[in-house]
């Protein structure tokens, strides 16, 4: 059985340990979508593979759906920029860690179970860490980060102020916010390096997010 698994992993080009080169496959594309990879920019098409370091960008009506080697699925919404930083796998092909950078836009994620904090997404104002769950992250033009959890739990931590930056009087940087059932959302602002206490987004806001991720 172990020999058969070894042969299968080699056959599909899956690294047996360390950082994967090809980390995801494009499952579906809608509208304008490109990837910056290896110093070149090209349009994305269904069936293509994305490597570590690739930056996916979508236009006004663009959508991209990716399936990663660990089984996790990410949908990149319109007008978004997502860098696939890395995916590290163990000898059995299981995820050890994965890292992403969402500069602007919207992503929806369904994360396969893994070690604690093994899937993280960094935005201009926050870092999210999960094991396995389903959640949405939005970064608007002001670099404000909104996180909405559909199932499971997510830890959201505001970025610390840059060295030498002092917060306005009375403002304090908040600690991590844990999201889960009943308190499934938070917003992290760029001005005071803090996240709001866990709460809930309005039904209208959730529907708007769903609309921007639909169609793939």
C-alpha positions in Angstrom: 0.0 0.0 0.0 2.8 2.5 1.0 4.7 1.6 -2.2 1.5 2.2 -4.3 1.1 5.6 -2.6 4.7 6.5 -3.2 4.4 5.6 -6.9 1.2 7.6 -7.3 2.7 10.8 -5.7 5.7 10.6 -8.0 3.6 10.0 -11.0 1.6 13.2 -10.5 4.7 15.2 -9.6 3.7 15.8 -6.0 6.7 16.5 -3.8 7.2 14.0 -1.0 8.4 16.7 1.4 9.0 20.5 1.5 7.6 23.3 -0.6 5.5 22.3 -3.6 6.3 24.0 -6.9 2.9 23.4 -8.6 0.5 24.0 -5.7 -2.9 24.4 -7.3 -5.0 23.7 -10.4 -7.4 26.2 -12.0 -10.8 24.5 -11.7 -12.8 27.3 -13.4 -12.3 30.8 -14.7 -14.9 33.5 -15.5 -14.1 36.9 -17.0 -10.7 38.6 -17.0 -8.1 36.7 -14.9 -4.3 36.6 -15.1 -1.4 35.2 -13.2 2.1 36.8 -12.7 4.5 33.9 -12.5 8.2 33.6 -13.3 8.4 37.2 -14.4 5.6 36.8 -16.9 1.9 37.7 -17.0 -0.5 35.4 -18.8 -4.3 34.9 -19.0 -5.6 32.0 -16.8 -7.4 29.0 -18.3 -9.1 26.0 -16.8 -6.7 23.1 -16.1 -3.6 25.3 -15.7 -1.4 24.9 -12.7 -0.3 27.7 -10.3 3.1 27.7 -8.6 4.3 29.0 -5.3 4.9 32.8 -5.7 2.2 33.2 -8.4 0.0 36.3 -8.2 -3.6 35.9 -9.4 -5.4 39.1 -10.5 -9.0 39.4 -11.6 -10.9 42.2 -13.5 -14.2 43.9 -12.8 -16.2 40.7 -13.6 -13.4 38.1 -13.0 -13.6 34.9 -10.9 -11.1 32.1 -10.4 -11.6 28.8 -8.6 -8.5 26.9 -7.5 -8.1 23.4 -6.0 -4.9 22.9 -4.0 -2.8 19.8 -3.5 -4.2 19.3 0.0 -7.8 19.4 -1.3 -8.5 23.0 -0.1 -10.5 25.2 -2.5 -10.2 29.0 -3.0 -12.4 31.2 -5.1 -10.9 34.6 -6.0 -13.6 37.2 -6.5 -13.6 40.3 -8.8 -11.0 43.0 -8.7 -8.7 41.0 -6.5 -5.0 40.4 -6.1 -3.9 37.2 -4.3 -0.3 36.0 -4.0 0.1 32.2 -3.4 3.1 32.4 -1.2 3.7 28.7 -0.4 2.3 25.3 0.3 4.4 22.9 2.4 3.6 19.2 2.4 4.9 16.3 4.5 6.0 12.9 3.2 2.4 11.7 3.0 1.3 14.7 0.9 -0.5 16.3 3.8 -0.4 20.0 4.4 2.2 21.3 6.9 1.6 25.0 6.2 0.2 27.3 3.5 0.6 31.1 3.2 -1.2 33.7 1.1 -1.2 37.5 0.7 -4.5 39.2 -0.3 -3.6 42.8 -1.2 -7.1 43.8 -2.3 -10.3 42.1 -3.2 -12.2 39.1 -2.0 -11.6 35.4 -1.5 -13.8 32.5 -0.3 -12.0 29.5 1.1 -12.9 25.9 2.0 -9.9 24.6 3.9 -9.1 20.9 4.4 -8.2 20.0 8.0 -4.6 20.3 9.0 -2.3 21.3 11.8 -3.2 24.3 14.0 -2.7 27.5 12.2 -1.4 25.8 9.1 -3.3 27.9 6.6 -2.8 31.7 6.9 -3.8 34.7 4.9 -2.1 38.1 5.3 -3.8 41.3 4.3 -2.6 44.9 4.6 -4.3 45.1 8.1 -4.7 41.5 9.5 -3.5 37.9 9.5 -6.0 35.0 9.6 -5.0 31.5 10.8 -7.1 28.3 10.6 -6.9 24.5 10.6 -9.9 23.6 8.5 -13.0 25.7 7.9 -15.0 27.7 5.4 -14.6 31.5 5.4 -14.4 34.7 3.4 -11.9 37.6 3.5 -12.5 41.0 1.9 -10.0 43.8 1.5 -11.5 47.1 0.2 -9.8 50.1 -1.4 -9.1 51.6 2.0 -7.2 48.4 3.0 -9.9 47.6 5.6 -10.2 43.8 6.1 -13.5 42.1 6.8 -13.6 38.4 7.7 -16.8 36.2 7.7 -16.8 32.6 8.9 -19.3 30.2 7.4 -18.2 27.1 9.5 -15.5 26.2 11.9 -13.4 28.9 13.6 -10.8 31.5 12.5 -8.3 33.5 14.5 -7.9 37.1 13.2 -5.0 39.2 14.4 -4.4 42.8 13.5 -1.0 43.7 12.1 1.2 45.6 14.5 1.9 49.3 13.7 5.2 49.8 11.8 8.2 50.7 13.9 8.1 54.4 14.8 4.3 54.8 14.2 2.4 56.0 17.2 -1.3 55.4 17.6 -3.6 58.4 18.1 -4.4 59.2 21.8 -6.8 56.7 23.3 -6.4 54.1 20.6 -4.8 50.7 21.4 -3.9 47.9 19.1 -6.2 44.9 19.8 -5.2 41.3 20.3 -6.4 38.4 18.2 -10.2 37.9 17.6 -11.6 34.4 17.5 -14.5 33.9 15.2 -16.9 31.0 15.3 -20.7 30.1 15.5 -22.7 33.1 16.8 -19.8 35.5 16.5 -18.7 34.9 12.9 -17.3 38.3 11.7 -14.9 41.1 12.4 -13.4 44.1 10.6 -9.8 45.2 11.0 -9.1 48.9 10.2 -5.9 50.4 8.7 -5.9 53.5 11.0 -5.6 52.1 14.5 -4.2 48.6 13.9 -7.1 46.9 15.7 -10.0 44.5 14.9 -13.6 44.9 16.1 -14.9 42.4 18.6 -16.5 39.3 17.1 -20.0 40.0 15.8 -22.0 39.2 12.7 -22.3 40.8 9.2 -25.7 41.9 8.0 -27.6 39.5 5.7 -27.3 42.1 2.9 -23.5 42.2 3.3 -23.3 38.4 3.2 -25.4 38.2 0.1 -23.2 40.8 -1.6 -20.1 38.8 -0.8 -21.8 35.6 -2.1 -22.7 37.3 -5.3 -19.1 38.4 -5.9 -17.9 34.8 -5.5 -20.6 33.1 -7.6 -20.4 31.8 -11.1 -17.4 29.4 -10.9 
